[in-house]
Amino acid sequence: MRLNRRIISGVLILIFAFITSTGCGGEKITLRFASDAPDDHIVTSLNEEAAQKIEERTNGRVKVNYYGGSKLGIYESVYVELVRGTIDIAQITVPDTRDPGLAAPYLPYYATSWDEAAVLYDPDSYMSRMFAEIIARTDVRFLGWVLEGFIGTGVAIEPDNVFEPGKPKGIRLRTPESPIFRIPQEDLGYSGVTVSYADVPAVIRTKIVDGWIGGTPNVNYRWIGDGITKMYVNYLHAEATSYVMSEKSLAKLSESDRAIVIEVFEEQSRKSFKYAQANEEEYMQRLSDSGVEVIEFMPEVIQANADFIRNVTWTKLEDVLTKELIDNFRAEVEKLRH
């Protein structure tokens, strides 16, 4: 009897060890990866490449099924599922309903060029650390920014005083409800009309508004098209979405596979900065070829607008983002000048 008990105990130990080892890396795991991006969007190839890299580097232990085009829901509902762990990974705009600091990536004139964006949105930057700390409270891991480009101004009617911040522009632009977008638009001299994002092409074509601030050259070309006659490239807002992953999903992976997944998304994040700049130049040319006049703000005009927004608008946004955050963002910008 003693021998049999020893044999049984030994067998049970072996079974337990096998189950434990397969659960920590031997077992194949499938992750669901959600994005709002349509098939022809700038980030789709980056996201599909991320899924491929993860499967290859984990030797098939981790498979990522990618769902673009909001197939798993719009970004607000996707984030709820990330918190629950029912969606594993996402490339989205993180909704700011849980904390106003989550709107900070769209702070107007935080970065005024691609070179500045590479510093201010670096994985080790203040913006990244702050953002990661906030979403960690919801059991979600920040894996990096996806820079899709810079948001400019697309119009059907030429504004007045377009290069002079604070002076009346004489036209109405669609504005989101978010004060991060609405307040700088008004401070620059535009009249804002609150309209949902989905209705933008229709309200421009029916002349309810004369244009909008809210799209990169890529989006203006693909989505608005001949609804606009001019596109002002003014670097007002960086279009920076996020790679984010549920901590519950990360916990399912072995330590080595977890490191691979994190590494891959950091790679794709850095790659997006170079990819976005090339894409922006391509779509500026496409807009021009289609008959839309593309006007790039000269560096001195960009700086004048940036100084105005940082002095006038950022102070107002202290009520939204807190004075502490705005003071820290000012400090980060000042570092670039020295």
GILIN-V294893 format. One record per residue. N is the residue number from 1. RES is the residue in one small letter. D_LAST is the distance of its C-alpha to the last C-alpha in Angstrom with 2 decimals. Layout:
BEGIN
N,RES,D_LAST + N,RES,D_LAST
END
This chain:
BEGIN
1,m,80.47 + 2,r,77.95 + 3,l,77.19 + 4,n,76.73 + 5,r,74.37 + 6,r,72.31 + 7,i,72.24 + 8,i,71.28 + 9,s,68.52 + 10,g,67.19 + 11,v,67.26 + 12,l,65.42 + 13,i,62.71 + 14,l,62.29 + 15,i,62.17 + 16,f,59.54 + 17,a,57.42 + 18,f,57.74 + 19,i,56.75 + 20,t,53.76 + 21,s,52.55 + 22,t,52.98 + 23,g,51.19 + 24,c,48.17 + 25,g,47.75 + 26,g,51.17 + 27,e,51.73 + 28,k,50.32 + 29,i,48.04 + 30,t,47.30 + 31,l,44.20 + 32,r,43.88 + 33,f,40.63 + 34,a,40.21 + 35,s,38.14 + 36,d,38.46 + 37,a,37.66 + 38,p,40.66 + 39,d,41.86 + 40,d,40.08 + 41,h,36.69 + 42,i,33.54 + 43,v,33.34 + 44,t,37.06 + 45,s,36.98 + 46,l,34.06 + 47,n,36.10 + 48,e,39.31 + 49,e,37.70 + 50,a,36.40 + 51,a,39.98 + 52,q,41.34 + 53,k,38.92 + 54,i,39.76 + 55,e,43.47 + 56,e,43.28 + 57,r,41.15 + 58,t,43.33 + 59,n,46.45 + 60,g,47.62 + 61,r,47.40 + 62,v,44.91 + 63,k,45.62 + 64,v,43.39 + 65,n,45.10 + 66,y,42.71 + 67,y,43.58 + 68,g,41.59 + 69,g,42.40 + 70,s,42.63 + 71,k,45.82 + 72,l,45.20 + 73,g,44.28 + 74,i,41.43 + 75,y,38.13 + 76,e,39.19 + 77,s,42.36 + 78,v,40.74 + 79,y,38.36 + 80,v,41.42 + 81,e,43.08 + 82,l,40.06 + 83,v,40.30 + 84,r,44.02 + 85,g,43.58 + 86,t,45.90 + 87,i,43.16 + 88,d,41.16 + 89,i,38.00 + 90,a,36.42 + 91,q,33.79 + 92,i,33.50 + 93,t,31.63 + 94,v,32.02 + 95,p,33.84 + 96,d,32.21 + 97,t,35.60 + 98,r,35.22 + 99,d,31.82 + 100,p,29.72 + 101,g,26.53 + 102,l,27.85 + 103,a,27.11 + 104,a,23.35 + 105,p,22.73 + 106,y,23.84 + 107,l,21.52 + 108,p,21.22 + 109,y,18.06 + 110,y,16.19 + 111,a,15.37 + 112,t,15.80 + 113,s,16.36 + 114,w,17.76 + 115,d,14.65 + 116,e,12.87 + 117,a,16.20 + 118,a,16.44 + 119,v,13.48 + 120,l,14.32 + 121,y,18.01 + 122,d,17.99 + 123,p,20.96 + 124,d,18.89 + 125,s,16.53 + 126,y,17.00 + 127,m,18.95 + 128,s,21.23 + 129,r,21.94 + 130,m,22.71 + 131,f,24.90 + 132,a,26.71 + 133,e,27.51 + 134,i,29.09 + 135,i,31.28 + 136,a,32.33 + 137,r,34.32 + 138,t,36.50 + 139,d,37.21 + 140,v,35.08 + 141,r,32.51 + 142,f,29.30 + 143,l,29.08 + 144,g,26.18 + 145,w,25.07 + 146,v,26.91 + 147,l,24.80 + 148,e,27.56 + 149,g,25.59 + 150,f,24.21 + 151,i,26.59 + 152,g,27.42 + 153,t,30.31 + 154,g,33.78 + 155,v,36.35 + 156,a,39.99 + 157,i,39.74 + 158,e,37.14 + 159,p,35.15 + 160,d,34.89 + 161,n,31.58 + 162,v,29.88 + 163,f,26.61 + 164,e,26.47 + 165,p,25.30 + 166,g,27.72 + 167,k,30.61 + 168,p,33.77 + 169,k,34.05 + 170,g,37.82 + 171,i,38.05 + 172,r,38.35 + 173,l,36.22 + 174,r,37.02 + 175,t,34.84 + 176,p,34.83 + 177,e,35.73 + 178,s,32.41 + 179,p,30.39 + 180,i,27.19 + 181,f,28.67 + 182,r,31.11 + 183,i,29.06 + 184,p,26.29 + 185,q,29.12 + 186,e,30.99 + 187,d,28.04 + 188,l,27.41 + 189,g,31.08 + 190,y,33.11 + 191,s,36.28 + 192,g,36.24 + 193,v,39.31 + 194,t,39.23 + 195,v,40.72 + 196,s,40.73 + 197,y,38.77 + 198,a,42.04 + 199,d,43.42 + 200,v,40.61 + 201,p,42.46 + 202,a,45.65 + 203,v,44.28 + 204,i,42.53 + 205,r,45.72 + 206,t,47.94 + 207,k,45.70 + 208,i,45.19 + 209,v,41.52 + 210,d,40.01 + 211,g,37.25 + 212,w,34.64 + 213,i,31.01 + 214,g,31.10 + 215,g,31.38 + 216,t,29.63 + 217,p,31.29 + 218,n,33.29 + 219,v,34.72 + 220,n,35.43 + 221,y,37.35 + 222,r,39.29 + 223,w,39.99 + 224,i,39.94 + 225,g,41.06 + 226,d,42.89 + 227,g,42.46 + 228,i,39.43 + 229,t,39.31 + 230,k,35.56 + 231,m,32.41 + 232,y,29.12 + 233,v,26.19 + 234,n,23.49 + 235,y,21.47 + 236,l,22.40 + 237,h,22.92 + 238,a,22.33 + 239,e,25.80 + 240,a,25.13 + 241,t,28.36 + 242,s,28.88 + 243,y,30.89 + 244,v,32.71 + 245,m,35.75 + 246,s,38.35 + 247,e,38.36 + 248,k,42.15 + 249,s,41.98 + 250,l,39.63 + 251,a,42.13 + 252,k,44.88 + 253,l,43.26 + 254,s,43.61 + 255,e,40.61 + 256,s,40.25 + 257,d,40.65 + 258,r,38.19 + 259,a,35.56 + 260,i,36.46 + 261,v,36.13 + 262,i,32.68 + 263,e,31.55 + 264,v,32.97 + 265,f,31.19 + 266,e,27.82 + 267,e,28.60 + 268,q,29.64 + 269,s,26.56 + 270,r,24.26 + 271,k,26.82 + 272,s,26.72 + 273,f,23.22 + 274,k,24.49 + 275,y,27.89 + 276,a,26.74 + 277,q,24.89 + 278,a,28.04 + 279,n,30.22 + 280,e,28.40 + 281,e,28.90 + 282,e,32.52 + 283,y,33.31 + 284,m,31.80 + 285,q,34.28 + 286,r,37.05 + 287,l,36.55 + 288,s,36.73 + 289,d,39.83 + 290,s,41.46 + 291,g,41.22 + 292,v,38.18 + 293,e,35.89 + 294,v,32.30 + 295,i,29.75 + 296,e,26.11 + 297,f,23.68 + 298,m,21.74 + 299,p,17.90 + 300,e,17.89 + 301,v,20.53 + 302,i,18.77 + 303,q,15.71 + 304,a,18.29 + 305,n,20.10 + 306,a,17.13 + 307,d,16.18 + 308,f,19.90 + 309,i,20.40 + 310,r,17.56 + 311,n,18.95 + 312,v,22.60 + 313,t,23.35 + 314,w,21.10 + 315,t,22.76 + 316,k,26.11 + 317,l,25.23 + 318,e,24.84 + 319,d,28.63 + 320,v,28.48 + 321,l,25.65 + 322,t,25.55 + 323,k,23.15 + 324,e,21.82 + 325,l,20.77 + 326,i,19.20 + 327,d,17.23 + 328,n,15.98 + 329,f,15.15 + 330,r,13.15 + 331,a,11.15 + 332,e,10.68 + 333,v,9.63 + 334,e,7.03 + 335,k,5.50 + 336,l,5.55 + 337,r,3.79 + 338,h,0.00
END
